[in-house]
Amino acid sequence: MGDIAAELEATVRAAAASGTKLSIVAGGSKSFLGRDVAGECLDVSGHSGILDYQPAELVLTARAGTTLTEIAQCLEDCGQMLPFEPPVFDGKATIGGTLACDAAGPARPWRGSVRDATLGVTLINGRGERLRFGGQVLKNVAGYDVSRLQAGAMGTLGVMTEVTVRLLPIPAATATLVREMDAAAAIRRMNEMTRTPLPISAAAWLDGKLYMRLEGAERAVAGARGKIEADFDSGDESIWRHIREQSLEFFKGSTPLWRFSVASNSGHRNADEPWLLDWGGAQRWLRGEFDAQYLESLACDLGGQVSLYRHGDRSGEVFHPQVPAMRNVQMRLKKSFDPHGIFNVGRMYDGI
Amino acid sequence: MNASAKTDDGGKLALAARFRELLRADQIIVDAESKRPYECDALPVYKAMPLLVLVPETTRQVQAIVRLCYELKVPVVARGAGTGLSAGALPDSNGVLVSLARLSRIIEVDPDARIARVQPGVRNLAISEAAEEFGLYYAPDPSSQIACSIGGNIAENSGGVHCLKYGLTVHNVLGMEIVTAEGEILQVGGRGLDTAGYDLNALFIGSEGLLGIVTEVWVKLLPKPEHARVVMAGFDSVLNAGDAVSAVIAAGIIPAGLEMMDGFAIQAAEDFVNAGYPRDARALLLCEVDGNEDEVLEHVERIESLFREFGATSCRVSRDDAERALFWKGRKAAFPAAGRISPDYYCMDGTIPRRKIGAVLEAIQQLSEQYGLRISNVFHAGDGNLHPLILFDASVPGELHAAEELGGKILELCVQVGGSITGEHGVGVEKLRYMLAQFNDAELAQFHAIKDALDPAGILNPGKGIPTLRQCQEYRSIDASGGAKR
């Protein structure tokens, strides 16, 4: 636990003055993500500690370098959790990095993303100014929503020093169910079930099996289970942790890992390839050497985008290409926060 | 063409002639009488007449309008249904007002993907009506949802009674088509849950029309809950009611809605609609839980016992949907009910952390006495969003001014306790000066940098949302000289 915000600010100011590029790192648990980036390492892991936690407010403020493990331990005592079920990656993941990468787990379609839970941030912009946006309340529409803009920005807009997030109670009951079926049928089934008011909190398919998780009040889970149990067997709850932490056999090795973010009900394609479907069909993982352009057009057909998530060539573009008008807006936005081009330059796209 | 040339009739007609190349004559409103309905939104304290009102019917027409305005450096203010409460759609007297009312088509409802694709002029409630046959609905429900449009909801990041559980507009929009300040058409977000690059959904939603004009929206639809009940409880003190609110949340229950009314609001509402509220209570809580029937019953039992534990003097649970609607009727009529007991009222909007409810209400009571103006408090207790209604009489010289000043004090109080100067109504023109209470110069400068990045010519809804640095200096010098606010 420590407060090094003043040092971080001074380092950023000096870098802005000299045009030194900085590469922001806390736990380094997601350093595989995005493009290779050059720059002096700016270590924010020393900036950690929970600053404010009021269980009855369902709100927590922590320094950006605080690990998710520390946060989870603190919340568990009061029966609460981070809604977005983030990967903790061997205990290294921090709250700042999780927001910067918008890294959410299987519950994401039902409990929202990191962005959705974010209420406020303090960040040091490229002018070396420490700025506060958002706050500790759910409803806050004063000024632009700079806090949620940090989600997935990969630290290219500034160094976050504090993050305030909304919490949820840990559900009283949970049940994992499993049933064998092919991927196309699983996509149909996941979407059908998500259309109904069942207390679903995760739905994924791999290796010929559809997994569903029910969570909520005791009676809600029991009731829902009664409705669908005839179709399903009881499953192993640890599947969700393995999907979240990417610790399944599917994720091992150095073959390129592609991530599709698509319309949940789009059809299953290239059925012979190794797929893992999560988020009720809205997030799809594919392993293998593929032509990026081919996958991009496939992703468009499925109503979404694809990125080269892990491994493969990290010196080229790894995220779905943007049309010129969009690229123009993103470049200008980057510049408005980081006029001297010092933060994680090129981590997301060439020049951004 | 410069601003002074446009203010005379010749300039106005010349401008209209340029738009006639893009739009039909009946889509261009020039005469003062026909422009009148557009001179203000639902905060009529602020009024201005635009040079022209334009009524496009397609994205392409919006694009053509913005391109011409960009070329001529003419201000553009977009307007939906005009139900905003912060003068966010106040016209610019040197610019054009673009009404999006005719972009009102529900393009598609995809029940399997749980997405509706709609144009910005579609009414909020109409989306849920269209989704109803599939057992789905659109969750954000601002009080004006019968009339307000989804485009306006995006501009203000609207919420409502249910956002404690279901979130604000930003949590329920997947993607948008936007016309940028330079007239480019941009697709932001999409049918998936996220897209690479900066999250422009987050940036555009709540940006009060300063960064682009929305021409299409993909919203998320949710399954309608099977069952819902309301627990209604009276308390003999606001503090007890506030503690009871915290107790429900701490018990691990997220209600679909959790609303509080003070004694004054209870009386006014009960006189107006006879909802069966306990007239002798000093505070009333309405707590709705929804979901699967078993879950609702489990939570209702728990909430009832918590309310009694925290000193509820009366407690009732709605027996059926008709009674549930009746309980809500009083809450929903709280604003018109205040209008019945006072010639005018000024509805404020600010947020505070839940645990400060009691202290803030006491401080508001003191301000009320100090200014000699009655205040009726109605608010979304679950998310700390206050709506103090300041009652005044505009025909009494100085009362409007006093009401505004009192409102400002309440907003500053919200910031002092860790809240915000606006929860769901936006800054618009109304709250520009209070932005200084919440943000310092560097933060405001960052907002301006964002605006300059997306709207370099500054043509979109100028003068709203973020005070200029010059305005900040003016406000500060007024405060320093001890002068009255506004």
Interface residues (C-beta under 8 A of the other chain):
Chain A: Q54 P55 A56 E57 L58 V59 C78 G79 Q80 D102 R108 P109 G112 S113 R115 D116 N125 R127 E129 L131 R132 F133 G135 Q136 V137 L138 K139 N140 V141 A142 G143 Y144 D145 V146 R148 L149 A151 G152 A153 L157 L168 P169 I170 A172 N191 E192 T194 R195 T196 P197 L198 P199 G216 A217 E218 R219 A220 A222 G223 A224 F260 S261 V262 A263 S264 N265 S266 W279 A282 Q283 G303 G304 Q305 S307 F319 H320 Q322 V323 A325 M326 N328 V329 Q330 R332 L333 K334 K335 S336 F337 M348 Y349 I352
Chain B: D110 P111 D112 A113 R114 I115 F134 G135 L136 E156 N157 G159 C163 L164 G167 L168 V170 H171 T180 E184 I185 L186 Q187 G190 R191 G192 L193 D194 T195 A196 G197 Y198 D199 L200 A202 L203 I205 G206 S207 L211 P223 K224 P225 E226 S246 A247 I249 A250 G252 I253 I254 G291 N292 E293 D294 E295 L297 E298 H299 T351 I352 P353 R354 R355 H380 D383 G384 N385 G418 G419 S420 I421 T422 G423 E424 H425 G426 V427 K431 M435 Q438 F439 N440 A442 E443 Q446 F447 A449 I450 D452 A453 L454 G465 I466
